[in-house]
Structure formats: C-alpha cells, structure tokens
Amino acid sequence: MIRCHLARLMGERKMRISDVMRETGLSRTTVTLLYKETALKVDLEALDKLCDLFNCPLSDILEKMPSDRQG
C-alpha cells in the first residue's frame, strides 16, 4: 500500500487545496485525489511540482507501507 502524506504536509503549512493548486498549477481533481488518498495513479510531473512546493524529497510525500496480504 502506498500512503500519500499531502494532507499532513498541507496541514503543517496551513495550506488549502486552492493554495496548492495556485502554487503548482495542478488541477483541483489531482490535488483532491492525493489529499484524500484516493488517487489510483499519479503523474510524475505532479509529484515533481509538489516536491518543489514543499521543498522536500519524494519520500516525504509518498511512503510504501507493508502489505496486509498473507501468503
């Protein structure tokens, strides 16, 4: 499972979805899907813009969590 920490990053900086849209040029849909962790795929350019906005590495935005699958 991949976790997206956009909501946490935005909360720490008191940013709204509209602020992220304005600063990055990303669509409301893209930002909202990442914020709510409902995105099924993410454009690399979008991730690059978010890394630039938050001045952070990709690992601060996305994190691979252990899978709950049992085999």
N, C-alpha and C positions, 0 to 999 in steps of 0.2 A: 504494500500500500504506500502510495506517495502522499505525504501531507504537505499542504501549502500554508505557509505562515504569513501570508499577505495581511490578513486581518490583524494579527498581532503587531506586525510592523507599522501598519496604519494607526492602530490604537496608541502605540508608543509615541507617535508623532502627531496625534490628534488630527489625522487626515481623514477626509471623507472620500467616497468613491469619485465624486466630481473633482476633487483636488488631484487625485491620481490620474484621472482622465486628462485634465488640463495640462498637467506637467509632463505626461508621457505621450499624449496623442492616441492612446489606446481607446477602443470603444467601450461604452458602458457595459455591454454584454461581456466582453473579455474580462474586465476588471471585476464585475459582479460574480462571474463564474469562478474566478480564482479566489475571491474574497469568501465566497460561500463553500469553497472546496467541492464544487460540483462539475468542474471542467473535466472533460474526458481527454482532451488533448490541448497542448499549449504551443503556440508559435515561438520559435527561438528568439525572434526579434522582440516579442513582448517581454520575454524573460530578461533579455539584454536591457531593455528600457527600464524595467523595474529594478534591476541591479544598479543601474546608473542613478535612478531616482533616490534609492535608499542607500547608495554608496556602500554596497555590501556584496559579498560573493553569492553565487547561486545557492550554495548550501544554506544560507540564511533564509531563503525563500522557499525552497523545496527540500524535503527530507524523506528519505526512504525508511519506512518503518517495517518492522518484522511482519511477515505474513502470518495470518491466523490459520493457514492451511495445515492440515495434518495429513501425513502421507504414509 
